């Protein structure tokens, strides 16, 4: 099983007015790895990984867009784990203090 676990260094977010893909979040990770999250309505394609360009593509229902964008905008550090064999991925936050000082 080959897996990469990387910190997400920056992201880009897109909302499309037309077409089959309604939204997209690109996660740019350490060492040139990337995870492109495609959000759409209807049936989802299988996730893919291209080793040559270190890029995974994952698909989610459009209803999950707000969950992912909230995570990458408001939490740090964001990490990405991508299993290149079965094409499963996780986007998560780790080592963040509980409560972050919020009132």
Buried (B, 14 or more C-beta within 10 A) or exposed (E): EEEBBBBBEEBEBEEEEEEEBBBBBBBBBEEEBBBBBBBBEEEEEEBEBEEEEBBBBBBBEBEEBEEBBEBBEEBEEBBBBBBBEEBEBEBEBEEEEEEEEEE
